[in-house]
Amino acid sequence: MNEETFNLSIRKFLKVVGVSSQREIELAVSRAIAAGTISGTERFPVAVTLELAALQVKVRFDGEIQLE
């Protein structure tokens, strides 16, 4: 196994996940504020599940998104 290739591929994947997730959350919040369904002061529970089926890995990460 090439450690450098391995680490770079993990970082690349996590960057895509991070940037894409942030964009989706921002869009969802903007739409909800525009629609008047939220005021912009809420806190939302959030979860992400990482699944690597080939290695039988499935891990859930929980957190909170705060708007104010």
CHARMM internal coordinates of N, CA and C (Angstrom, degrees):
IC EDIT
DIST 1 N 1 CA 1.4467
DIST 1 CA 1 C 1.5283
ANGL 1 N 1 CA 1 C 108.66
DIST 1 C 2 N 1.3184
ANGL 1 CA 1 C 2 N 115.21
DIHE 1 N 1 CA 1 C 2 N 138.18
DIST 2 N 2 CA 1.4465
ANGL 1 C 2 N 2 CA 121.02
DIHE 1 CA 1 C 2 N 2 CA 176.93
DIST 2 CA 2 C 1.5299
ANGL 2 N 2 CA 2 C 108.10
DIHE 1 C 2 N 2 CA 2 C -95.32
DIST 2 C 3 N 1.3312
ANGL 2 CA 2 C 3 N 116.45
DIHE 2 N 2 CA 2 C 3 N 107.67
DIST 3 N 3 CA 1.4649
ANGL 2 C 3 N 3 CA 121.86
DIHE 2 CA 2 C 3 N 3 CA -176.06
DIST 3 CA 3 C 1.5299
ANGL 3 N 3 CA 3 C 112.31
DIHE 2 C 3 N 3 CA 3 C -58.86
DIST 3 C 4 N 1.3138
ANGL 3 CA 3 C 4 N 117.04
DIHE 3 N 3 CA 3 C 4 N -40.02
DIST 4 N 4 CA 1.4636
ANGL 3 C 4 N 4 CA 120.17
DIHE 3 CA 3 C 4 N 4 CA -178.37
DIST 4 CA 4 C 1.5285
ANGL 4 N 4 CA 4 C 111.14
DIHE 3 C 4 N 4 CA 4 C -65.56
DIST 4 C 5 N 1.3252
ANGL 4 CA 4 C 5 N 116.60
DIHE 4 N 4 CA 4 C 5 N -45.40
DIST 5 N 5 CA 1.4652
ANGL 4 C 5 N 5 CA 121.03
DIHE 4 CA 4 C 5 N 5 CA 177.62
DIST 5 CA 5 C 1.5212
ANGL 5 N 5 CA 5 C 110.44
DIHE 4 C 5 N 5 CA 5 C -62.02
DIST 5 C 6 N 1.3073
ANGL 5 CA 5 C 6 N 115.88
DIHE 5 N 5 CA 5 C 6 N -43.80
DIST 6 N 6 CA 1.4641
ANGL 5 C 6 N 6 CA 122.15
DIHE 5 CA 5 C 6 N 6 CA 179.62
DIST 6 CA 6 C 1.5325
ANGL 6 N 6 CA 6 C 110.62
DIHE 5 C 6 N 6 CA 6 C -59.33
DIST 6 C 7 N 1.3357
ANGL 6 CA 6 C 7 N 117.03
DIHE 6 N 6 CA 6 C 7 N -52.49
DIST 7 N 7 CA 1.4570
ANGL 6 C 7 N 7 CA 121.44
DIHE 6 CA 6 C 7 N 7 CA -178.84
DIST 7 CA 7 C 1.5253
ANGL 7 N 7 CA 7 C 112.16
DIHE 6 C 7 N 7 CA 7 C -63.18
DIST 7 C 8 N 1.3209
ANGL 7 CA 7 C 8 N 117.52
DIHE 7 N 7 CA 7 C 8 N -40.65
DIST 8 N 8 CA 1.4634
ANGL 7 C 8 N 8 CA 120.61
DIHE 7 CA 7 C 8 N 8 CA 179.06
DIST 8 CA 8 C 1.5245
ANGL 8 N 8 CA 8 C 111.44
DIHE 7 C 8 N 8 CA 8 C -65.18
DIST 8 C 9 N 1.3248
ANGL 8 CA 8 C 9 N 117.11
DIHE 8 N 8 CA 8 C 9 N -38.72
DIST 9 N 9 CA 1.4610
ANGL 8 C 9 N 9 CA 119.14
DIHE 8 CA 8 C 9 N 9 CA -179.85
DIST 9 CA 9 C 1.5269
ANGL 9 N 9 CA 9 C 110.91
DIHE 8 C 9 N 9 CA 9 C -69.18
DIST 9 C 10 N 1.3220
ANGL 9 CA 9 C 10 N 117.97
DIHE 9 N 9 CA 9 C 10 N -35.79
DIST 10 N 10 CA 1.4624
ANGL 9 C 10 N 10 CA 121.38
DIHE 9 CA 9 C 10 N 10 CA 175.83
DIST 10 CA 10 C 1.5256
ANGL 10 N 10 CA 10 C 109.66
DIHE 9 C 10 N 10 CA 10 C -64.48
DIST 10 C 11 N 1.3224
ANGL 10 CA 10 C 11 N 117.08
DIHE 10 N 10 CA 10 C 11 N -47.21
DIST 11 N 11 CA 1.4659
ANGL 10 C 11 N 11 CA 120.96
DIHE 10 CA 10 C 11 N 11 CA -179.82
DIST 11 CA 11 C 1.5275
ANGL 11 N 11 CA 11 C 111.55
DIHE 10 C 11 N 11 CA 11 C -61.44
DIST 11 C 12 N 1.3155
ANGL 11 CA 11 C 12 N 116.62
DIHE 11 N 11 CA 11 C 12 N -40.36
DIST 12 N 12 CA 1.4673
ANGL 11 C 12 N 12 CA 120.77
DIHE 11 CA 11 C 12 N 12 CA 178.81
DIST 12 CA 12 C 1.5361
ANGL 12 N 12 CA 12 C 110.37
DIHE 11 C 12 N 12 CA 12 C -63.31
DIST 12 C 13 N 1.3143
ANGL 12 CA 12 C 13 N 116.45
DIHE 12 N 12 CA 12 C 13 N -45.14
DIST 13 N 13 CA 1.4541
ANGL 12 C 13 N 13 CA 120.78
DIHE 12 CA 12 C 13 N 13 CA 178.19
DIST 13 CA 13 C 1.5269
ANGL 13 N 13 CA 13 C 110.98
DIHE 12 C 13 N 13 CA 13 C -61.22
DIST 13 C 14 N 1.3268
ANGL 13 CA 13 C 14 N 117.58
DIHE 13 N 13 CA 13 C 14 N -47.28
DIST 14 N 14 CA 1.4576
ANGL 13 C 14 N 14 CA 121.49
DIHE 13 CA 13 C 14 N 14 CA -178.71
DIST 14 CA 14 C 1.5203
ANGL 14 N 14 CA 14 C 111.97
DIHE 13 C 14 N 14 CA 14 C -64.80
DIST 14 C 15 N 1.3222
ANGL 14 CA 14 C 15 N 117.52
DIHE 14 N 14 CA 14 C 15 N -33.83
DIST 15 N 15 CA 1.4639
ANGL 14 C 15 N 15 CA 120.69
DIHE 14 CA 14 C 15 N 15 CA 176.64
DIST 15 CA 15 C 1.5256
ANGL 15 N 15 CA 15 C 110.24
DIHE 14 C 15 N 15 CA 15 C -64.91
DIST 15 C 16 N 1.3196
ANGL 15 CA 15 C 16 N 117.36
DIHE 15 N 15 CA 15 C 16 N -45.04
DIST 16 N 16 CA 1.4717
ANGL 15 C 16 N 16 CA 121.46
DIHE 15 CA 15 C 16 N 16 CA 177.83
DIST 16 CA 16 C 1.5205
ANGL 16 N 16 CA 16 C 110.08
DIHE 15 C 16 N 16 CA 16 C -60.57
DIST 16 C 17 N 1.3168
ANGL 16 CA 16 C 17 N 116.91
DIHE 16 N 16 CA 16 C 17 N -45.95
DIST 17 N 17 CA 1.4658
ANGL 16 C 17 N 17 CA 121.19
DIHE 16 CA 16 C 17 N 17 CA 179.58
DIST 17 CA 17 C 1.5301
ANGL 17 N 17 CA 17 C 110.03
DIHE 16 C 17 N 17 CA 17 C -61.73
DIST 17 C 18 N 1.3125
ANGL 17 CA 17 C 18 N 117.42
DIHE 17 N 17 CA 17 C 18 N -46.96
DIST 18 N 18 CA 1.4581
ANGL 17 C 18 N 18 CA 121.37
DIHE 17 CA 17 C 18 N 18 CA -177.69
DIST 18 CA 18 C 1.5145
ANGL 18 N 18 CA 18 C 112.70
DIHE 17 C 18 N 18 CA 18 C -62.92
DIST 18 C 19 N 1.3236
ANGL 18 CA 18 C 19 N 117.53
DIHE 18 N 18 CA 18 C 19 N -49.08
DIST 19 N 19 CA 1.4625
ANGL 18 C 19 N 19 CA 121.94
DIHE 18 CA 18 C 19 N 19 CA -178.32
DIST 19 CA 19 C 1.5231
ANGL 19 N 19 CA 19 C 110.64
DIHE 18 C 19 N 19 CA 19 C -66.46
DIST 19 C 20 N 1.3135
ANGL 19 CA 19 C 20 N 117.08
DIHE 19 N 19 CA 19 C 20 N -44.90
DIST 20 N 20 CA 1.4687
ANGL 19 C 20 N 20 CA 120.91
DIHE 19 CA 19 C 20 N 20 CA -179.51
DIST 20 CA 20 C 1.5192
ANGL 20 N 20 CA 20 C 111.61
DIHE 19 C 20 N 20 CA 20 C -66.10
DIST 20 C 21 N 1.3209
ANGL 20 CA 20 C 21 N 117.48
DIHE 20 N 20 CA 20 C 21 N -41.21
DIST 21 N 21 CA 1.4603
ANGL 20 C 21 N 21 CA 121.44
DIHE 20 CA 20 C 21 N 21 CA 178.94
DIST 21 CA 21 C 1.5185
ANGL 21 N 21 CA 21 C 111.06
DIHE 20 C 21 N 21 CA 21 C -63.71
DIST 21 C 22 N 1.3195
ANGL 21 CA 21 C 22 N 116.65
DIHE 21 N 21 CA 21 C 22 N -43.96
DIST 22 N 22 CA 1.4655
ANGL 21 C 22 N 22 CA 120.16
DIHE 21 CA 21 C 22 N 22 CA 179.52
DIST 22 CA 22 C 1.5180
ANGL 22 N 22 CA 22 C 110.69
DIHE 21 C 22 N 22 CA 22 C -61.00
DIST 22 C 23 N 1.3215
ANGL 22 CA 22 C 23 N 116.85
DIHE 22 N 22 CA 22 C 23 N -44.32
DIST 23 N 23 CA 1.4661
ANGL 22 C 23 N 23 CA 121.25
DIHE 22 CA 22 C 23 N 23 CA 179.46
DIST 23 CA 23 C 1.5268
ANGL 23 N 23 CA 23 C 111.00
DIHE 22 C 23 N 23 CA 23 C -60.92
DIST 23 C 24 N 1.3131
ANGL 23 CA 23 C 24 N 117.82
DIHE 23 N 23 CA 23 C 24 N -44.11
DIST 24 N 24 CA 1.4670
ANGL 23 C 24 N 24 CA 121.16
DIHE 23 CA 23 C 24 N 24 CA -179.94
DIST 24 CA 24 C 1.5299
ANGL 24 N 24 CA 24 C 111.95
DIHE 23 C 24 N 24 CA 24 C -64.93
DIST 24 C 25 N 1.3223
ANGL 24 CA 24 C 25 N 116.53
DIHE 24 N 24 CA 24 C 25 N -40.73
DIST 25 N 25 CA 1.4640
ANGL 24 C 25 N 25 CA 120.09
DIHE 24 CA 24 C 25 N 25 CA 178.84
DIST 25 CA 25 C 1.5268
ANGL 25 N 25 CA 25 C 110.07
DIHE 24 C 25 N 25 CA 25 C -65.77
DIST 25 C 26 N 1.3220
ANGL 25 CA 25 C 26 N 117.22
DIHE 25 N 25 CA 25 C 26 N -45.39
DIST 26 N 26 CA 1.4622
ANGL 25 C 26 N 26 CA 120.80
DIHE 25 CA 25 C 26 N 26 CA 179.30
DIST 26 CA 26 C 1.5277
ANGL 26 N 26 CA 26 C 111.81
DIHE 25 C 26 N 26 CA 26 C -60.39
DIST 26 C 27 N 1.3272
ANGL 26 CA 26 C 27 N 116.71
DIHE 26 N 26 CA 26 C 27 N -42.80
DIST 27 N 27 CA 1.4663
ANGL 26 C 27 N 27 CA 119.94
DIHE 26 CA 26 C 27 N 27 CA 178.30
DIST 27 CA 27 C 1.5215
ANGL 27 N 27 CA 27 C 111.84
DIHE 26 C 27 N 27 CA 27 C -64.28
DIST 27 C 28 N 1.3139
ANGL 27 CA 27 C 28 N 116.70
DIHE 27 N 27 CA 27 C 28 N -42.94
DIST 28 N 28 CA 1.4637
ANGL 27 C 28 N 28 CA 120.55
DIHE 27 CA 27 C 28 N 28 CA -179.78
DIST 28 CA 28 C 1.5269
ANGL 28 N 28 CA 28 C 110.95
DIHE 27 C 28 N 28 CA 28 C -62.94
DIST 28 C 29 N 1.3217
ANGL 28 CA 28 C 29 N 117.28
DIHE 28 N 28 CA 28 C 29 N -42.15
DIST 29 N 29 CA 1.4615
ANGL 28 C 29 N 29 CA 121.18
DIHE 28 CA 28 C 29 N 29 CA 179.36
DIST 29 CA 29 C 1.5255
ANGL 29 N 29 CA 29 C 109.98
DIHE 28 C 29 N 29 CA 29 C -66.88
DIST 29 C 30 N 1.3195
ANGL 29 CA 29 C 30 N 117.66
DIHE 29 N 29 CA 29 C 30 N -43.86
DIST 30 N 30 CA 1.4703
ANGL 29 C 30 N 30 CA 121.18
DIHE 29 CA 29 C 30 N 30 CA 179.23
DIST 30 CA 30 C 1.5246
ANGL 30 N 30 CA 30 C 111.17
DIHE 29 C 30 N 30 CA 30 C -60.37
DIST 30 C 31 N 1.3304
ANGL 30 CA 30 C 31 N 116.57
DIHE 30 N 30 CA 30 C 31 N -43.76
DIST 31 N 31 CA 1.4723
ANGL 30 C 31 N 31 CA 120.09
DIHE 30 CA 30 C 31 N 31 CA 178.90
DIST 31 CA 31 C 1.5257
ANGL 31 N 31 CA 31 C 111.18
DIHE 30 C 31 N 31 CA 31 C -63.97
DIST 31 C 32 N 1.3237
ANGL 31 CA 31 C 32 N 116.50
DIHE 31 N 31 CA 31 C 32 N -42.33
DIST 32 N 32 CA 1.4698
ANGL 31 C 32 N 32 CA 120.33
DIHE 31 CA 31 C 32 N 32 CA -178.62
DIST 32 CA 32 C 1.5331
ANGL 32 N 32 CA 32 C 111.12
DIHE 31 C 32 N 32 CA 32 C -66.88
DIST 32 C 33 N 1.3220
ANGL 32 CA 32 C 33 N 117.26
DIHE 32 N 32 CA 32 C 33 N -39.00
DIST 33 N 33 CA 1.4681
ANGL 32 C 33 N 33 CA 119.99
DIHE 32 CA 32 C 33 N 33 CA 177.20
DIST 33 CA 33 C 1.5228
ANGL 33 N 33 CA 33 C 109.80
DIHE 32 C 33 N 33 CA 33 C -66.01
DIST 33 C 34 N 1.3293
ANGL 33 CA 33 C 34 N 117.00
DIHE 33 N 33 CA 33 C 34 N -45.21
DIST 34 N 34 CA 1.4658
ANGL 33 C 34 N 34 CA 121.11
DIHE 33 CA 33 C 34 N 34 CA 179.21
DIST 34 CA 34 C 1.5228
ANGL 34 N 34 CA 34 C 111.80
DIHE 33 C 34 N 34 CA 34 C -61.61
DIST 34 C 35 N 1.3173
ANGL 34 CA 34 C 35 N 117.06
DIHE 34 N 34 CA 34 C 35 N -35.94
DIST 35 N 35 CA 1.4682
ANGL 34 C 35 N 35 CA 121.49
DIHE 34 CA 34 C 35 N 35 CA -179.86
DIST 35 CA 35 C 1.5295
ANGL 35 N 35 CA 35 C 111.95
DIHE 34 C 35 N 35 CA 35 C -80.10
DIST 35 C 36 N 1.3111
ANGL 35 CA 35 C 36 N 116.56
DIHE 35 N 35 CA 35 C 36 N -11.55
DIST 36 N 36 CA 1.4581
ANGL 35 C 36 N 36 CA 120.33
DIHE 35 CA 35 C 36 N 36 CA -179.39
DIST 36 CA 36 C 1.5106
ANGL 36 N 36 CA 36 C 114.40
DIHE 35 C 36 N 36 CA 36 C 79.79
DIST 36 C 37 N 1.3081
ANGL 36 CA 36 C 37 N 117.43
DIHE 36 N 36 CA 36 C 37 N 13.96
DIST 37 N 37 CA 1.4671
ANGL 36 C 37 N 37 CA 119.99
DIHE 36 CA 36 C 37 N 37 CA -179.09
DIST 37 CA 37 C 1.5264
ANGL 37 N 37 CA 37 C 112.67
DIHE 36 C 37 N 37 CA 37 C -83.43
DIST 37 C 38 N 1.3288
ANGL 37 CA 37 C 38 N 116.75
DIHE 37 N 37 CA 37 C 38 N -17.62
DIST 38 N 38 CA 1.4651
ANGL 37 C 38 N 38 CA 121.53
DIHE 37 CA 37 C 38 N 38 CA 172.47
DIST 38 CA 38 C 1.5300
ANGL 38 N 38 CA 38 C 107.95
DIHE 37 C 38 N 38 CA 38 C -134.56
DIST 38 C 39 N 1.3231
ANGL 38 CA 38 C 39 N 116.25
DIHE 38 N 38 CA 38 C 39 N 158.55
DIST 39 N 39 CA 1.4658
ANGL 38 C 39 N 39 CA 120.10
DIHE 38 CA 38 C 39 N 39 CA -177.68
DIST 39 CA 39 C 1.5248
ANGL 39 N 39 CA 39 C 113.11
DIHE 38 C 39 N 39 CA 39 C -94.79
DIST 39 C 40 N 1.3308
ANGL 39 CA 39 C 40 N 116.81
DIHE 39 N 39 CA 39 C 40 N -20.68
DIST 40 N 40 CA 1.4546
ANGL 39 C 40 N 40 CA 120.36
DIHE 39 CA 39 C 40 N 40 CA -178.75
DIST 40 CA 40 C 1.5171
ANGL 40 N 40 CA 40 C 113.16
DIHE 39 C 40 N 40 CA 40 C 103.54
DIST 40 C 41 N 1.3216
ANGL 40 CA 40 C 41 N 116.95
DIHE 40 N 40 CA 40 C 41 N 7.94
DIST 41 N 41 CA 1.4697
ANGL 40 C 41 N 41 CA 120.79
DIHE 40 CA 40 C 41 N 41 CA 178.85
DIST 41 CA 41 C 1.5254
ANGL 41 N 41 CA 41 C 112.06
DIHE 40 C 41 N 41 CA 41 C -116.61
DIST 41 C 42 N 1.3159
ANGL 41 CA 41 C 42 N 116.78
DIHE 41 N 41 CA 41 C 42 N 4.24
DIST 42 N 42 CA 1.4648
ANGL 41 C 42 N 42 CA 121.97
DIHE 41 CA 41 C 42 N 42 CA -173.40
DIST 42 CA 42 C 1.5280
ANGL 42 N 42 CA 42 C 112.86
DIHE 41 C 42 N 42 CA 42 C -73.49
DIST 42 C 43 N 1.3209
ANGL 42 CA 42 C 43 N 112.31
DIHE 42 N 42 CA 42 C 43 N 168.64
DIST 43 N 43 CA 1.4718
ANGL 42 C 43 N 43 CA 123.64
DIHE 42 CA 42 C 43 N 43 CA 168.48
DIST 43 CA 43 C 1.5215
ANGL 43 N 43 CA 43 C 105.88
DIHE 42 C 43 N 43 CA 43 C -124.70
DIST 43 C 44 N 1.2918
ANGL 43 CA 43 C 44 N 116.29
DIHE 43 N 43 CA 43 C 44 N 137.62
DIST 44 N 44 CA 1.4663
ANGL 43 C 44 N 44 CA 120.81
DIHE 43 CA 43 C 44 N 44 CA -177.95
DIST 44 CA 44 C 1.5193
ANGL 44 N 44 CA 44 C 110.55
DIHE 43 C 44 N 44 CA 44 C -125.21
DIST 44 C 45 N 1.3319
ANGL 44 CA 44 C 45 N 117.47
DIHE 44 N 44 CA 44 C 45 N 129.18
DIST 45 N 45 CA 1.4631
ANGL 44 C 45 N 45 CA 118.63
DIHE 44 CA 44 C 45 N 45 CA 170.71
DIST 45 CA 45 C 1.5236
ANGL 45 N 45 CA 45 C 108.44
DIHE 44 C 45 N 45 CA 45 C -67.06
DIST 45 C 46 N 1.3065
ANGL 45 CA 45 C 46 N 115.73
DIHE 45 N 45 CA 45 C 46 N 144.80
DIST 46 N 46 CA 1.4636
ANGL 45 C 46 N 46 CA 120.78
DIHE 45 CA 45 C 46 N 46 CA -178.73
DIST 46 CA 46 C 1.5215
ANGL 46 N 46 CA 46 C 108.73
DIHE 45 C 46 N 46 CA 46 C -139.83
DIST 46 C 47 N 1.3310
ANGL 46 CA 46 C 47 N 115.34
DIHE 46 N 46 CA 46 C 47 N 147.46
DIST 47 N 47 CA 1.4665
ANGL 46 C 47 N 47 CA 120.17
DIHE 46 CA 46 C 47 N 47 CA 178.35
DIST 47 CA 47 C 1.5197
ANGL 47 N 47 CA 47 C 109.22
DIHE 46 C 47 N 47 CA 47 C -140.85
DIST 47 C 48 N 1.3042
ANGL 47 CA 47 C 48 N 114.79
DIHE 47 N 47 CA 47 C 48 N 147.13
DIST 48 N 48 CA 1.4606
ANGL 47 C 48 N 48 CA 122.68
DIHE 47 CA 47 C 48 N 48 CA 174.90
DIST 48 CA 48 C 1.5178
ANGL 48 N 48 CA 48 C 107.12
DIHE 47 C 48 N 48 CA 48 C -131.12
DIST 48 C 49 N 1.3170
ANGL 48 CA 48 C 49 N 115.55
DIHE 48 N 48 CA 48 C 49 N 136.67
DIST 49 N 49 CA 1.4552
ANGL 48 C 49 N 49 CA 119.97
DIHE 48 CA 48 C 49 N 49 CA 176.80
DIST 49 CA 49 C 1.5227
ANGL 49 N 49 CA 49 C 108.92
DIHE 48 C 49 N 49 CA 49 C -114.09
DIST 49 C 50 N 1.3067
ANGL 49 CA 49 C 50 N 115.55
DIHE 49 N 49 CA 49 C 50 N 124.64
DIST 50 N 50 CA 1.4597
ANGL 49 C 50 N 50 CA 122.66
DIHE 49 CA 49 C 50 N 50 CA 175.94
DIST 50 CA 50 C 1.5125
ANGL 50 N 50 CA 50 C 107.47
DIHE 49 C 50 N 50 CA 50 C -96.96
DIST 50 C 51 N 1.3213
ANGL 50 CA 50 C 51 N 116.10
DIHE 50 N 50 CA 50 C 51 N 122.62
DIST 51 N 51 CA 1.4577
ANGL 50 C 51 N 51 CA 119.65
DIHE 50 CA 50 C 51 N 51 CA -180.00
DIST 51 CA 51 C 1.5177
ANGL 51 N 51 CA 51 C 109.82
DIHE 50 C 51 N 51 CA 51 C -126.64
DIST 51 C 52 N 1.3020
ANGL 51 CA 51 C 52 N 115.51
DIHE 51 N 51 CA 51 C 52 N 126.38
DIST 52 N 52 CA 1.4557
ANGL 51 C 52 N 52 CA 123.38
DIHE 51 CA 51 C 52 N 52 CA 175.85
DIST 52 CA 52 C 1.5253
ANGL 52 N 52 CA 52 C 105.93
DIHE 51 C 52 N 52 CA 52 C -125.67
DIST 52 C 53 N 1.3210
ANGL 52 CA 52 C 53 N 114.34
DIHE 52 N 52 CA 52 C 53 N 83.40
DIST 53 N 53 CA 1.4620
ANGL 52 C 53 N 53 CA 121.61
DIHE 52 CA 52 C 53 N 53 CA -170.25
DIST 53 CA 53 C 1.5256
ANGL 53 N 53 CA 53 C 113.09
DIHE 52 C 53 N 53 CA 53 C -56.83
DIST 53 C 54 N 1.3187
ANGL 53 CA 53 C 54 N 117.25
DIHE 53 N 53 CA 53 C 54 N -39.41
DIST 54 N 54 CA 1.4637
ANGL 53 C 54 N 54 CA 120.30
DIHE 53 CA 53 C 54 N 54 CA -177.10
DIST 54 CA 54 C 1.5237
ANGL 54 N 54 CA 54 C 112.70
DIHE 53 C 54 N 54 CA 54 C -62.10
DIST 54 C 55 N 1.3417
ANGL 54 CA 54 C 55 N 116.33
DIHE 54 N 54 CA 54 C 55 N -24.74
DIST 55 N 55 CA 1.4646
ANGL 54 C 55 N 55 CA 120.38
DIHE 54 CA 54 C 55 N 55 CA 179.70
DIST 55 CA 55 C 1.5284
ANGL 55 N 55 CA 55 C 112.02
DIHE 54 C 55 N 55 CA 55 C -110.82
DIST 55 C 56 N 1.3099
ANGL 55 CA 55 C 56 N 116.13
DIHE 55 N 55 CA 55 C 56 N 10.29
DIST 56 N 56 CA 1.4624
ANGL 55 C 56 N 56 CA 123.00
DIHE 55 CA 55 C 56 N 56 CA 178.54
DIST 56 CA 56 C 1.5352
ANGL 56 N 56 CA 56 C 111.52
DIHE 55 C 56 N 56 CA 56 C 55.92
DIST 56 C 57 N 1.3428
ANGL 56 CA 56 C 57 N 114.96
DIHE 56 N 56 CA 56 C 57 N 46.31
DIST 57 N 57 CA 1.4601
ANGL 56 C 57 N 57 CA 121.59
DIHE 56 CA 56 C 57 N 57 CA 177.82
DIST 57 CA 57 C 1.5220
ANGL 57 N 57 CA 57 C 108.18
DIHE 56 C 57 N 57 CA 57 C -111.71
DIST 57 C 58 N 1.3204
ANGL 57 CA 57 C 58 N 115.73
DIHE 57 N 57 CA 57 C 58 N 128.99
DIST 58 N 58 CA 1.4518
ANGL 57 C 58 N 58 CA 121.64
DIHE 57 CA 57 C 58 N 58 CA 173.75
DIST 58 CA 58 C 1.5266
ANGL 58 N 58 CA 58 C 106.49
DIHE 57 C 58 N 58 CA 58 C -147.85
DIST 58 C 59 N 1.3375
ANGL 58 CA 58 C 59 N 115.55
DIHE 58 N 58 CA 58 C 59 N 109.09
DIST 59 N 59 CA 1.4538
ANGL 58 C 59 N 59 CA 121.63
DIHE 58 CA 58 C 59 N 59 CA -174.44
DIST 59 CA 59 C 1.5244
ANGL 59 N 59 CA 59 C 109.00
DIHE 58 C 59 N 59 CA 59 C -128.97
DIST 59 C 60 N 1.3308
ANGL 59 CA 59 C 60 N 115.96
DIHE 59 N 59 CA 59 C 60 N 134.10
DIST 60 N 60 CA 1.4671
ANGL 59 C 60 N 60 CA 121.62
DIHE 59 CA 59 C 60 N 60 CA 178.82
DIST 60 CA 60 C 1.5258
ANGL 60 N 60 CA 60 C 109.18
DIHE 59 C 60 N 60 CA 60 C -103.73
DIST 60 C 61 N 1.3411
ANGL 60 CA 60 C 61 N 115.28
DIHE 60 N 60 CA 60 C 61 N 136.07
DIST 61 N 61 CA 1.4520
ANGL 60 C 61 N 61 CA 121.91
DIHE 60 CA 60 C 61 N 61 CA 176.13
DIST 61 CA 61 C 1.5279
ANGL 61 N 61 CA 61 C 107.55
DIHE 60 C 61 N 61 CA 61 C -118.03
DIST 61 C 62 N 1.3162
ANGL 61 CA 61 C 62 N 116.74
DIHE 61 N 61 CA 61 C 62 N 127.46
DIST 62 N 62 CA 1.4600
ANGL 61 C 62 N 62 CA 122.53
DIHE 61 CA 61 C 62 N 62 CA -177.99
DIST 62 CA 62 C 1.5190
ANGL 62 N 62 CA 62 C 110.28
DIHE 61 C 62 N 62 CA 62 C -111.28
DIST 62 C 63 N 1.3268
ANGL 62 CA 62 C 63 N 115.01
DIHE 62 N 62 CA 62 C 63 N 148.85
DIST 63 N 63 CA 1.4524
ANGL 62 C 63 N 63 CA 120.14
DIHE 62 CA 62 C 63 N 63 CA 177.65
DIST 63 CA 63 C 1.5106
ANGL 63 N 63 CA 63 C 110.54
DIHE 62 C 63 N 63 CA 63 C -161.68
DIST 63 C 64 N 1.3191
ANGL 63 CA 63 C 64 N 114.98
DIHE 63 N 63 CA 63 C 64 N -161.23
DIST 64 N 64 CA 1.4622
ANGL 63 C 64 N 64 CA 120.59
DIHE 63 CA 63 C 64 N 64 CA -179.19
DIST 64 CA 64 C 1.5172
ANGL 64 N 64 CA 64 C 108.99
DIHE 63 C 64 N 64 CA 64 C -143.87
DIST 64 C 65 N 1.3266
ANGL 64 CA 64 C 65 N 116.42
DIHE 64 N 64 CA 64 C 65 N 137.88
DIST 65 N 65 CA 1.4618
ANGL 64 C 65 N 65 CA 122.81
DIHE 64 CA 64 C 65 N 65 CA 173.53
DIST 65 CA 65 C 1.5237
ANGL 65 N 65 CA 65 C 106.78
DIHE 64 C 65 N 65 CA 65 C -104.08
DIST 65 C 66 N 1.3257
ANGL 65 CA 65 C 66 N 116.30
DIHE 65 N 65 CA 65 C 66 N 124.26
DIST 66 N 66 CA 1.4591
ANGL 65 C 66 N 66 CA 121.83
DIHE 65 CA 65 C 66 N 66 CA 179.97
DIST 66 CA 66 C 1.5272
ANGL 66 N 66 CA 66 C 108.98
DIHE 65 C 66 N 66 CA 66 C -109.95
DIST 66 C 67 N 1.3207
ANGL 66 CA 66 C 67 N 116.90
DIHE 66 N 66 CA 66 C 67 N 132.00
DIST 67 N 67 CA 1.4500
ANGL 66 C 67 N 67 CA 120.38
DIHE 66 CA 66 C 67 N 67 CA 179.77
DIST 67 CA 67 C 1.5231
ANGL 67 N 67 CA 67 C 112.58
DIHE 66 C 67 N 67 CA 67 C -92.00
DIST 67 C 68 N 1.3183
ANGL 67 CA 67 C 68 N 116.38
DIHE 67 N 67 CA 67 C 68 N -18.90
DIST 68 N 68 CA 1.4497
ANGL 67 C 68 N 68 CA 119.41
DIHE 67 CA 67 C 68 N 68 CA 179.19
DIST 68 CA 68 C 1.4996
ANGL 68 N 68 CA 68 C 110.45
DIHE 67 C 68 N 68 CA 68 C -147.11
END
COOR INIT
IC SEED 1 N 1 CA 1 C
IC BUILD
